[in-house]
Amino acid sequence: MVAEIIDARAQYIKNRGMNDRYYIDMIVNYLKQFKSGTKADFITLLRDKLPDVLDDKQKIAKVKNLLSSMSRHGVIEHAGGNKRTGAWVLAKRETHEKH
């Protein structure tokens, strides 16, 4: 009985997912460590962290939306290539510390 309750609570959290701040922090930490990353890198990084209720297409869209938002807020910038296959880097400005 207790195990079922704990499993149900854990599944609830997995289905709910984390807030966007958690995902943004993971992307920023990745870029601090590796200096650049592609959308595919971030999809791989976040795929198992995103809510289980999202299918792969929705998870890809979520990562795309996160990258767009981070770019608009000056956290990251595109470093070349097209936005689908090119690399992202931390923005040269220090605004990423504020978001």
N, C-alpha and C positions, 0 to 999 in steps of 0.2 A: 504494500500500500504506500509506504513512504517513498520507495523507489519510483513508483508510478507518478507520484506528485512531483518529485525532483525532476524526472524525465519530462513531464509536461511543462514545468517551468523553464527548463533548459530549451525545449523546443520553442516555447513562446519567445524567448529572447532571440533565438536564431532566426525565427520568422520575422520578428520585428526589425532586426538589424541594428546597427549602430547609427549614431548620428553622423552627419556629414563631416564634422570636425575630426572624427576618428579616421575616416578615409583620407581626408586631406593631410592629416599628420603623417599617415603612412606613406603617401606619395612624396611629401616634403622630405621625410627621412630617407626614402629611397634615393631621391635626387641628391641629398647631402652626401650619401654614401657612394653613389655611382656616377654622379655628375650629370647624367642625362638618362632619359628613358623614353620609350615609344608608348603609344596607346596600348599596344599588345603587351608590353611589359607590365603596365598598370592593370590591365585586365587579369593577367596571370597573378599578380600580387594580391588583388582584391577579390577574385572570383569566389574563394571559399569563405571570405569574410562578409560578403553581401548576403542579404536575407535569402533563405532557402525557398521562399515563395516566389522569387524572381527566376524566370527561365534565363537561359544563356543570352538570348537577344536583349532582354531587359537589363541584365547585368552589364552588357556591353554599352547599352544606352546610358546607364547610370554612370559608368566610368567616363564616357564622352561628355556628359553633362557636368561632372565634377571638374574635368580638365578645362572645359569652356568657362566655368565659373571662376576657377583659379586663375585663368588667363585674364579675364575681365577685371579681377581684383588685384592684378599685378603680382600674384604669387609666383607664377611660372610664365615662361614665354617660349614660343616656338623657335627652334634653333636651326631650322632648315628642312628641306623636303616638303612634302605636302602634309596637311594636318592628320591624314589617315596613317601615313607610314613614317613621317619625319619624327625627329627627336624633340623632346621637351626638356627644358632646363629651368633651374630656379631663376627668377627675375633678378636682374642686376641690382635693382633697388631693394632696400631692406623691408619692403612692405609686407613680405611674407611672414614676418615676425608678429605683425599686428592682427592677422586673420586667423 
